[in-house]
Amino acid sequence: MCNNDINLESEKRFSELASFIRDQTRSYDSVITRETLIEDDLGVTGEEASELIHNFSKKYGVDVTKFEFRKYFNEEPSVFLPSRKVVPFTVGFLEKAILRGCLSEEVINS
């Protein structure tokens, strides 16, 4: 396979992932790149983030059993509880997970 074919396949895969994220988050006007932060840029947190990860897992056949959700996402916003400092989670991490078939610390940090 030529490099151009690999790049084209990579861009096609990412474009499909970006469309999936737009549909799941209803962020139709958002520009989504590999660096887009799910929580900070798209405002997806708590139950919505959990649902996104679950639906992502089902659609792409990605094992998320080792994913440390609380490390990357806050719980539902509350006037009584301040937001915790979470590790930024990018769309690029989801793309890596598709390629590796699982979402884990090892995949995120690779």
TIMI-2910 file (N, C-alpha, C, CB; in pm, 1 decimal, decimal comma, always signed):
<rs>
+----------+----------+----------+----------+----------+----------+----------+----------+----------+----------+----------+----------+------+
!      n_x !      n_y !      n_z !     ca_x !     ca_y !     ca_z !      c_x !      c_y !      c_z !     cb_x !     cb_y !     cb_z ! resn !
+----------+----------+----------+----------+----------+----------+----------+----------+----------+----------+----------+----------+------+
!    +84,3 !   -117,9 !     +0,0 !     +0,0 !     +0,0 !     +0,0 !    +89,1 !   +124,5 !     +0,0 !    -96,0 !     -0,4 !   +122,3 !  Met !
!    +62,6 !   +219,7 !    -84,9 !   +139,5 !   +343,4 !    -93,5 !   +110,1 !   +434,0 !    +25,9 !   +108,3 !   +416,7 !   -224,6 !  Cys !
!   +204,5 !   +522,6 !    +58,1 !   +183,3 !   +617,9 !   +166,9 !    +58,2 !   +701,0 !   +145,2 !   +303,6 !   +709,2 !   +181,2 !  Asn !
!    +31,5 !   +739,1 !    +19,3 !    -88,9 !   +817,5 !     -8,3 !   -214,5 !   +740,2 !    +29,5 !    -94,3 !   +857,2 !   -156,1 !  Asn !
!   -215,2 !   +608,5 !     +5,3 !   -329,6 !   +525,9 !    +42,3 !   -346,0 !   +519,7 !   +194,0 !   -313,9 !   +384,8 !    -15,0 !  Asp !
!   -234,7 !   +509,7 !   +264,5 !   -237,9 !   +506,5 !   +411,0 !   -289,8 !   +638,9 !   +464,9 !    -97,6 !   +476,5 !   +468,6 !  Ile !
!   -239,7 !   +750,1 !   +411,8 !   -285,4 !   +881,7 !   +456,9 !   -433,5 !   +901,0 !   +426,9 !   -203,2 !   +992,8 !   +390,3 !  Asn !
!   -476,4 !   +859,3 !   +309,1 !   -616,5 !   +871,9 !   +270,8 !   -704,3 !   +788,8 !   +363,6 !   -636,8 !   +828,7 !   +124,5 !  Leu !
!   -662,7 !   +666,8 !   +392,8 !   -737,8 !   +580,6 !   +484,4 !   -744,3 !   +641,6 !   +624,2 !   -674,2 !   +441,0 !   +490,8 !  Glu !
!   -633,3 !   +697,8 !   +670,9 !   -627,6 !   +762,1 !   +801,7 !   -722,6 !   +881,6 !   +808,3 !   -484,4 !   +806,7 !   +832,9 !  Ser !
!   -722,5 !   +962,9 !   +705,2 !   -810,2 !  +1080,2 !   +702,2 !   -956,5 !  +1040,4 !   +690,8 !   -772,3 !  +1171,7 !   +586,2 !  Glu !
!   -984,1 !   +935,9 !   +615,5 !  -1120,7 !   +885,8 !   +603,3 !  -1170,7 !   +835,9 !   +739,0 !  -1128,0 !   +772,7 !   +497,8 !  Lys !
!  -1086,5 !   +759,1 !   +808,5 !  -1121,9 !   +707,3 !   +940,6 !  -1146,8 !   +822,5 !  +1037,7 !  -1010,5 !   +614,7 !   +994,4 !  Arg !
!  -1058,8 !   +922,9 !  +1035,4 !  -1075,6 !  +1034,3 !  +1127,7 !  -1201,2 !  +1114,4 !  +1095,0 !   -952,9 !  +1125,1 !  +1124,0 !  Phe !
!  -1228,0 !  +1136,6 !   +968,4 !  -1347,2 !  +1210,3 !   +927,5 !  -1473,8 !  +1139,7 !   +976,2 !  -1350,5 !  +1226,3 !   +774,4 !  Ser !
!  -1475,7 !  +1007,5 !   +966,3 !  -1590,4 !   +929,7 !  +1013,7 !  -1602,9 !   +940,2 !  +1165,4 !  -1577,2 !   +782,0 !   +971,2 !  Glu !
!  -1490,4 !   +935,8 !  +1236,7 !  -1490,6 !   +950,9 !  +1382,2 !  -1541,4 !  +1089,1 !  +1420,6 !  -1349,5 !   +927,8 !  +1439,8 !  Leu !
!  -1496,0 !  +1192,6 !  +1352,3 !  -1540,9 !  +1329,1 !  +1381,5 !  -1692,0 !  +1342,2 !  +1360,9 !  -1466,1 !  +1430,7 !  +1292,4 !  Ala !
!  -1744,1 !  +1281,0 !  +1255,2 !  -1889,2 !  +1282,6 !  +1230,0 !  -1964,5 !  +1211,6 !  +1342,2 !  -1921,5 !  +1215,9 !  +1094,2 !  Ser !
!  -1910,4 !  +1097,8 !  +1386,0 !  -1971,5 !  +1024,3 !  +1497,1 !  -1976,2 !  +1112,8 !  +1622,3 !  -1892,7 !   +893,1 !  +1526,2 !  Phe !
!  -1866,4 !  +1180,5 !  +1652,6 !  -1859,8 !  +1265,9 !  +1771,4 !  -1958,0 !  +1382,4 !  +1759,0 !  -1716,1 !  +1318,9 !  +1792,2 !  Ile !
!  -1964,9 !  +1444,4 !  +1642,3 !  -2062,1 !  +1552,8 !  +1621,5 !  -2204,3 !  +1503,3 !  +1645,7 !  -2049,8 !  +1610,2 !  +1478,7 !  Arg !
!  -2236,9 !  +1386,5 !  +1592,7 !  -2371,0 !  +1331,3 !  +1611,2 !  -2398,8 !  +1300,3 !  +1758,3 !  -2388,3 !  +1204,8 !  +1527,0 !  Asp !
!  -2303,2 !  +1240,9 !  +1825,3 !  -2320,8 !  +1202,9 !  +1965,9 !  -2332,8 !  +1324,5 !  +2057,8 !  -2204,3 !  +1115,9 !  +2011,2 !  Gln !
!  -2257,4 !  +1430,0 !  +2026,5 !  -2252,5 !  +1547,6 !  +2114,5 !  -2341,6 !  +1661,0 !  +2065,9 !  -2109,9 !  +1597,3 !  +2126,5 !  Thr !
!  -2400,4 !  +1642,3 !  +1948,2 !  -2481,4 !  +1746,2 !  +1885,8 !  -2403,0 !  +1876,2 !  +1870,4 !  -2607,8 !  +1770,8 !  +1967,5 !  Arg !
!  -2274,3 !  +1861,8 !  +1839,7 !  -2184,5 !  +1975,3 !  +1817,6 !  -2162,8 !  +1991,6 !  +1667,9 !  -2048,3 !  +1955,5 !  +1891,9 !  Ser !
!  -2270,8 !  +2012,7 !  +1597,1 !  -2266,1 !  +2011,6 !  +1450,9 !  -2182,4 !  +2123,6 !  +1390,6 !  -2404,5 !  +2020,1 !  +1396,8 !  Tyr !
!  -2169,0 !  +2235,2 !  +1461,6 !  -2092,8 !  +2348,0 !  +1408,4 !  -1946,9 !  +2347,5 !  +1454,0 !  -2158,2 !  +2477,7 !  +1449,6 !  Asp !
!  -1910,0 !  +2251,5 !  +1536,7 !  -1774,3 !  +2247,3 !  +1590,9 !  -1674,9 !  +2192,1 !  +1489,6 !  -1770,8 !  +2163,2 !  +1717,6 !  Ser !
!  -1558,8 !  +2254,5 !  +1485,5 !  -1447,9 !  +2199,6 !  +1409,2 !  -1381,7 !  +2097,2 !  +1500,3 !  -1345,9 !  +2312,1 !  +1361,5 !  Val !
!  -1372,3 !  +1974,6 !  +1454,6 !  -1314,6 !  +1868,9 !  +1536,6 !  -1183,5 !  +1824,0 !  +1473,4 !  -1413,1 !  +1749,2 !  +1551,7 !  Ile !
!  -1077,5 !  +1832,8 !  +1553,5 !   -944,8 !  +1788,6 !  +1512,1 !   -899,8 !  +1680,4 !  +1609,6 !   -842,6 !  +1908,3 !  +1507,8 !  Thr !
!   -785,0 !  +1624,9 !  +1584,0 !   -731,2 !  +1524,1 !  +1675,9 !   -698,4 !  +1586,5 !  +1812,1 !   -604,9 !  +1458,1 !  +1615,5 !  Arg !
!   -676,9 !  +1715,6 !  +1816,7 !   -642,5 !  +1784,6 !  +1941,2 !   -765,0 !  +1836,9 !  +2016,2 !   -549,0 !  +1899,3 !  +1911,5 !  Glu !
!   -883,4 !  +1824,8 !  +1958,2 !  -1005,0 !  +1872,6 !  +2023,7 !  -1023,4 !  +1800,6 !  +2156,1 !  -1128,4 !  +1851,9 !  +1933,1 !  Thr !
!  -1046,3 !  +1878,6 !  +2261,2 !  -1069,0 !  +1823,9 !  +2394,9 !  -1217,7 !  +1794,3 !  +2412,3 !  -1019,0 !  +1922,3 !  +2504,9 !  Leu !
!  -1248,7 !  +1672,0 !  +2447,9 !  -1388,3 !  +1630,7 !  +2460,5 !  -1460,4 !  +1713,5 !  +2566,4 !  -1397,1 !  +1481,8 !  +2495,1 !  Ile !
!  -1399,9 !  +1729,5 !  +2683,1 !  -1467,4 !  +1801,2 !  +2791,1 !  -1455,8 !  +1952,8 !  +2774,0 !  -1409,4 !  +1759,3 !  +2926,2 !  Glu !
!  -1335,9 !  +2003,0 !  +2755,5 !  -1315,4 !  +2148,3 !  +2751,9 !  -1367,8 !  +2213,9 !  +2624,6 !  -1169,2 !  +2179,2 !  +2766,5 !  Asp !
!  -1342,6 !  +2154,1 !  +2508,8 !  -1383,2 !  +2216,2 !  +2382,2 !  -1527,7 !  +2186,3 !  +2344,1 !  -1292,2 !  +2170,1 !  +2271,5 !  Asp !
!  -1572,4 !  +2063,8 !  +2370,9 !  -1707,3 !  +2023,4 !  +2330,3 !  -1807,2 !  +2028,8 !  +2445,2 !  -1704,2 !  +1883,7 !  +2272,8 !  Leu !
!  -1758,6 !  +2047,9 !  +2567,9 !  -1847,4 !  +2058,5 !  +2683,8 !  -1913,7 !  +1928,0 !  +2723,4 !  -1952,7 !  +2159,3 !  +2656,6 !  Gly !
!  -1850,6 !  +1816,6 !  +2687,9 !  -1907,5 !  +1685,1 !  +2718,0 !  -1846,9 !  +1635,7 !  +2848,6 !  -1881,1 !  +1583,2 !  +2601,6 !  Val !
!  -1932,2 !  +1611,6 !  +2946,6 !  -1887,1 !  +1568,9 !  +3078,1 !  -1992,3 !  +1478,1 !  +3140,7 !  -1858,7 !  +1690,7 !  +3169,0 !  Thr !
!  -1959,9 !  +1421,0 !  +3253,5 !  -2056,9 !  +1342,2 !  +3329,2 !  -2120,8 !  +1230,5 !  +3250,0 !  -2163,0 !  +1430,9 !  +3381,3 !  Gly !
!  -2253,0 !  +1220,6 !  +3263,6 !  -2329,4 !  +1113,4 !  +3199,1 !  -2317,3 !  +1118,7 !  +3047,0 !  -2476,4 !  +1121,9 !  +3239,6 !  Glu !
!  -2313,4 !  +1238,1 !  +2990,9 !  -2300,0 !  +1251,6 !  +2845,6 !  -2166,5 !  +1194,7 !  +2798,2 !  -2312,6 !  +1399,4 !  +2803,6 !  Glu !
!  -2060,3 !  +1218,1 !  +2873,7 !  -1929,1 !  +1163,3 !  +2838,0 !  -1929,0 !  +1010,7 !  +2851,9 !  -1818,4 !  +1225,2 !  +2926,8 !  Ala !
!  -1991,8 !   +962,2 !  +2956,3 !  -2001,0 !   +817,3 !  +2976,4 !  -2076,5 !   +752,3 !  +2861,0 !  -2070,3 !   +785,1 !  +3110,5 !  Ser !
!  -2185,0 !   +814,0 !  +2819,3 !  -2263,4 !   +762,7 !  +2706,7 !  -2182,1 !   +767,6 !  +2577,1 !  -2393,7 !   +843,4 !  +2690,7 !  Glu !
!  -2106,1 !   +874,5 !  +2557,6 !  -2021,2 !   +886,0 !  +2439,0 !  -1920,7 !   +770,8 !  +2433,8 !  -1947,2 !  +1021,9 !  +2438,2 !  Leu !
!  -1852,7 !   +744,9 !  +2544,0 !  -1752,8 !   +637,5 !  +2548,6 !  -1819,5 !   +501,7 !  +2526,4 !  -1677,6 !   +638,8 !  +2684,0 !  Ile !
!  -1935,3 !   +481,3 !  +2587,5 !  -2008,1 !   +354,8 !  +2569,7 !  -2047,4 !   +334,8 !  +2423,1 !  -2134,1 !   +351,8 !  +2659,3 !  His !
!  -2106,4 !   +436,5 !  +2362,4 !  -2148,8 !   +426,7 !  +2222,0 !  -2029,7 !   +412,2 !  +2127,7 !  -2230,9 !   +549,7 !  +2182,9 !  Asn !
!  -1920,8 !   +479,9 !  +2160,1 !  -1796,6 !   +466,9 !  +2083,6 !  -1748,0 !   +321,9 !  +2087,1 !  -1687,4 !   +561,9 !  +2139,5 !  Phe !
!  -1749,1 !   +263,1 !  +2205,9 !  -1706,1 !   +124,5 !  +2223,9 !  -1789,4 !    +29,0 !  +2139,5 !  -1714,7 !    +84,9 !  +2371,1 !  Ser !
!  -1920,9 !    +48,6 !  +2141,1 !  -2009,7 !    -38,0 !  +2063,7 !  -1988,7 !    -19,7 !  +1914,2 !  -2155,2 !    -10,2 !  +2099,4 !  Lys !
!  -1982,0 !   +103,3 !  +1868,4 !  -1971,2 !   +129,7 !  +1725,1 !  -1840,6 !    +76,8 !  +1666,8 !  -1982,6 !   +278,7 !  +1698,7 !  Lys !
!  -1730,0 !    +98,5 !  +1737,8 !  -1598,9 !    +64,3 !  +1683,4 !  -1541,3 !    -66,0 !  +1738,8 !  -1503,2 !   +175,9 !  +1710,7 !  Tyr !
!  -1614,4 !   -135,0 !  +1824,6 !  -1566,1 !   -261,1 !  +1880,1 !  -1441,8 !   -243,4 !  +1965,6 !  -1537,2 !   -358,4 !  +1769,1 !  Gly !
!  -1438,1 !   -132,9 !  +2040,0 !  -1322,8 !   -100,2 !  +2124,2 !  -1350,7 !   -141,2 !  +2268,6 !  -1289,8 !    +51,2 !  +2116,2 !  Val !
!  -1258,3 !   -217,4 !  +2327,7 !  -1268,3 !   -258,3 !  +2467,7 !  -1235,2 !   -138,7 !  +2556,7 !  -1173,2 !   -378,5 !  +2498,1 !  Asp !
!  -1329,1 !    -98,3 !  +2642,0 !  -1306,5 !    +15,6 !  +2731,0 !  -1304,5 !    -25,8 !  +2878,1 !  -1413,9 !   +121,0 !  +2708,8 !  Val !
!  -1292,3 !   -154,5 !  +2904,7 !  -1297,7 !   -202,8 !  +3042,6 !  -1181,8 !   -152,9 !  +3128,1 !  -1299,4 !   -353,0 !  +3043,7 !  Thr !
!  -1070,0 !   -115,8 !  +3066,6 !   -955,0 !    -66,1 !  +3143,1 !   -943,6 !    +86,9 !  +3139,0 !   -826,4 !   -128,5 !  +3089,6 !  Lys !
!  -1044,1 !   +153,5 !  +3081,4 !  -1042,3 !   +299,2 !  +3071,7 !  -1078,7 !   +359,8 !  +3206,6 !  -1139,6 !   +348,6 !  +2961,8 !  Phe !
!   -994,9 !   +450,3 !  +3255,8 !  -1014,9 !   +516,0 !  +3385,1 !  -1096,0 !   +644,3 !  +3365,2 !   -878,1 !   +547,5 !  +3453,2 !  Glu !
!  -1226,9 !   +629,0 !  +3351,1 !  -1317,2 !   +738,7 !  +3317,4 !  -1299,7 !   +859,8 !  +3408,7 !  -1460,1 !   +690,8 !  +3323,7 !  Phe !
!  -1296,3 !   +838,5 !  +3538,4 !  -1288,8 !   +949,9 !  +3635,3 !  -1158,8 !  +1029,6 !  +3624,5 !  -1302,9 !   +896,2 !  +3777,2 !  Arg !
!  -1057,9 !   +970,9 !  +3565,5 !   -931,1 !  +1042,1 !  +3547,9 !   -944,0 !  +1151,3 !  +3441,0 !   -819,1 !   +943,2 !  +3509,7 !  Lys !
!  -1034,3 !  +1130,3 !  +3344,5 !  -1044,9 !  +1218,5 !  +3228,9 !  -1171,7 !  +1303,1 !  +3223,2 !  -1036,4 !  +1138,0 !  +3106,5 !  Tyr !
!  -1274,3 !  +1265,5 !  +3299,9 !  -1401,1 !  +1337,3 !  +3294,0 !  -1454,7 !  +1366,1 !  +3433,7 !  -1503,6 !  +1257,4 !  +3214,0 !  Phe !
!  -1515,1 !  +1482,7 !  +3447,4 !  -1584,1 !  +1519,0 !  +3570,9 !  -1720,9 !  +1453,2 !  +3573,5 !  -1597,1 !  +1672,6 !  +3584,3 !  Asn !
!  -1777,9 !  +1447,1 !  +3693,8 !  -1915,4 !  +1400,0 !  +3708,9 !  -2008,1 !  +1509,4 !  +3655,6 !  -1948,3 !  +1364,9 !  +3859,3 !  Glu !
!  -2137,8 !  +1487,0 !  +3666,3 !  -2234,6 !  +1587,7 !  +3624,0 !  -2205,0 !  +1719,2 !  +3696,7 !  -2380,8 !  +1540,0 !  +3652,2 !  Glu !
!  -2215,4 !  +1831,7 !  +3626,0 !  -2193,3 !  +1961,1 !  +3690,8 !  -2291,7 !  +1981,5 !  +3805,2 !  -2206,1 !  +2075,5 !  +3588,7 !  Pro !
!  -2242,6 !  +2044,2 !  +3911,9 !  -2325,4 !  +2069,1 !  +4029,4 !  -2285,8 !  +2202,4 !  +4091,2 !  -2311,6 !  +1954,2 !  +4132,8 !  Ser !
!  -2384,1 !  +2274,7 !  +4142,3 !  -2353,2 !  +2400,4 !  +4210,3 !  -2291,0 !  +2374,0 !  +4346,7 !  -2479,7 !  +2486,1 !  +4225,4 !  Val !
!  -2304,9 !  +2251,8 !  +4396,1 !  -2254,1 !  +2217,4 !  +4528,1 !  -2112,5 !  +2160,1 !  +4526,0 !  -2346,2 !  +2119,3 !  +4592,7 !  Phe !
!  -2075,4 !  +2100,3 !  +4414,5 !  -1943,8 !  +2037,3 !  +4404,7 !  -1860,0 !  +2107,4 !  +4298,2 !  -1957,5 !  +1886,8 !  +4372,0 !  Leu !
!  -1739,0 !  +2149,2 !  +4334,7 !  -1652,2 !  +2209,8 !  +4233,0 !  -1601,4 !  +2102,9 !  +4136,2 !  -1532,8 !  +2283,3 !  +4299,6 !  Pro !
!  -1569,5 !  +2144,6 !  +4016,2 !  -1510,8 !  +2051,7 !  +3919,1 !  -1373,1 !  +2009,2 !  +3967,0 !  -1501,9 !  +2116,1 !  +3778,2 !  Ser !
!  -1340,7 !  +1883,2 !  +3943,6 !  -1207,4 !  +1834,3 !  +3975,7 !  -1115,4 !  +1866,3 !  +3859,2 !  -1208,7 !  +1681,4 !  +4005,7 !  Arg !
!   -987,8 !  +1865,4 !  +3885,7 !   -889,0 !  +1879,2 !  +3779,5 !   -875,5 !  +1742,9 !  +3713,3 !   -750,4 !  +1931,0 !  +3834,5 !  Lys !
!   -909,4 !  +1734,6 !  +3586,4 !   -900,3 !  +1608,9 !  +3513,5 !   -793,2 !  +1620,4 !  +3406,2 !  -1036,4 !  +1571,1 !  +3451,1 !  Val !
!   -745,7 !  +1505,6 !  +3361,7 !   -645,8 !  +1499,8 !  +3254,9 !   -717,9 !  +1527,8 !  +3123,2 !   -571,8 !  +1359,9 !  +3251,7 !  Val !
!   -665,5 !  +1617,4 !  +3040,0 !   -730,0 !  +1646,3 !  +2911,6 !   -742,0 !  +1520,2 !  +2825,9 !   -651,3 !  +1754,2 !  +2835,6 !  Pro !
!   -859,0 !  +1502,9 !  +2764,9 !   -887,7 !  +1386,0 !  +2682,9 !   -924,2 !  +1432,6 !  +2542,7 !  -1002,0 !  +1300,2 !  +2744,8 !  Phe !
!   -843,4 !  +1393,3 !  +2443,9 !   -861,9 !  +1441,7 !  +2307,1 !   -930,7 !  +1339,2 !  +2216,7 !   -728,1 !  +1479,6 !  +2247,9 !  Thr !
!   -981,7 !  +1389,5 !  +2107,0 !  -1039,9 !  +1302,7 !  +2004,3 !   -932,0 !  +1208,8 !  +1949,4 !  -1102,8 !  +1387,4 !  +1889,2 !  Val !
!   -808,2 !  +1254,6 !  +1945,9 !   -697,6 !  +1171,4 !  +1899,3 !   -682,3 !  +1044,0 !  +1980,6 !   -569,1 !  +1249,5 !  +1903,6 !  Gly !
!   -715,5 !  +1048,5 !  +2109,6 !   -709,2 !   +928,1 !  +2192,3 !   -810,4 !   +824,4 !  +2142,9 !   -735,7 !   +962,6 !  +2340,9 !  Phe !
!   -926,5 !   +871,6 !  +2100,4 !  -1027,6 !   +779,2 !  +2048,6 !   -981,0 !   +716,7 !  +1917,6 !  -1161,8 !   +851,8 !  +2028,0 !  Leu !
!   -914,5 !   +796,4 !  +1835,4 !   -861,4 !   +742,0 !  +1709,7 !   -757,1 !   +633,2 !  +1738,3 !   -798,9 !   +855,1 !  +1623,4 !  Glu !
!   -669,1 !   +657,8 !  +1834,5 !   -570,4 !   +556,3 !  +1873,0 !   -640,0 !   +428,7 !  +1919,8 !   -477,6 !   +610,2 !  +1984,0 !  Lys !
!   -747,7 !   +447,0 !  +1995,9 !   -820,6 !   +331,4 !  +2049,0 !   -880,7 !   +247,2 !  +1936,7 !   -931,2 !   +377,6 !  +2144,6 !  Ala !
!   -928,4 !   +312,1 !  +1831,8 !   -982,8 !   +237,5 !  +1717,6 !   -872,9 !   +150,9 !  +1656,8 !  -1041,8 !   +334,4 !  +1610,4 !  Ile !
!   -755,6 !   +208,8 !  +1639,3 !   -644,0 !   +136,2 !  +1578,6 !   -597,4 !    +19,5 !  +1664,6 !   -528,2 !   +230,5 !  +1553,9 !  Leu !
!   -601,9 !    +36,5 !  +1796,9 !   -551,6 !    -66,9 !  +1887,6 !   -659,5 !   -162,2 !  +1938,5 !   -484,4 !     -2,1 !  +2004,7 !  Arg !
!   -786,4 !   -123,2 !  +1923,0 !   -896,1 !   -209,1 !  +1967,1 !   -928,2 !   -198,7 !  +2114,3 !   -864,7 !   -349,4 !  +1935,3 !  Gly !
!   -861,4 !   -107,5 !  +2184,1 !   -893,1 !    -87,1 !  +2325,4 !   -857,8 !    +55,7 !  +2365,7 !   -817,4 !   -189,3 !  +2414,5 !  Cys !
!   -921,7 !   +101,5 !  +2471,9 !   -895,2 !   +234,1 !  +2527,1 !   -843,0 !   +213,5 !  +2668,2 !  -1024,0 !   +325,6 !  +2525,6 !  Leu !
!   -714,4 !   +243,2 !  +2686,3 !   -648,0 !   +222,1 !  +2814,5 !   -535,3 !   +324,6 !  +2828,4 !   -592,8 !    +76,0 !  +2826,3 !  Ser !
!   -474,5 !   +328,4 !  +2945,4 !   -361,1 !   +418,6 !  +2968,1 !   -248,5 !   +391,9 !  +2867,7 !   -308,4 !   +403,0 !  +3111,9 !  Glu !
!   -223,9 !   +265,9 !  +2843,3 !   -116,1 !   +229,0 !  +2749,8 !   -141,8 !   +287,9 !  +2611,3 !   -102,8 !    +75,1 !  +2740,2 !  Glu !
!   -265,4 !   +278,3 !  +2566,1 !   -299,7 !   +331,2 !  +2432,6 !   -294,3 !   +484,1 !  +2433,2 !   -441,3 !   +282,6 !  +2388,6 !  Val !
!   -350,9 !   +546,6 !  +2534,4 !   -353,9 !   +692,6 !  +2543,5 !   -212,4 !   +748,5 !  +2547,0 !   -432,2 !   +737,7 !  +2668,2 !  Ile !
!   -124,3 !   +685,0 !  +2619,2 !    +12,4 !   +736,7 !  +2637,0 !   +109,8 !   +689,5 !  +2529,6 !    +64,8 !   +696,0 !  +2772,1 !  Asn !
!    +61,5 !   +616,1 !  +2429,2 !   +151,0 !   +566,4 !  +2325,0 !   +174,7 !   +671,8 !  +2217,7 !    +93,9 !   +439,5 !  +2262,0 !  Ser !
+----------+----------+----------+----------+----------+----------+----------+----------+----------+----------+----------+----------+------+
</rs>
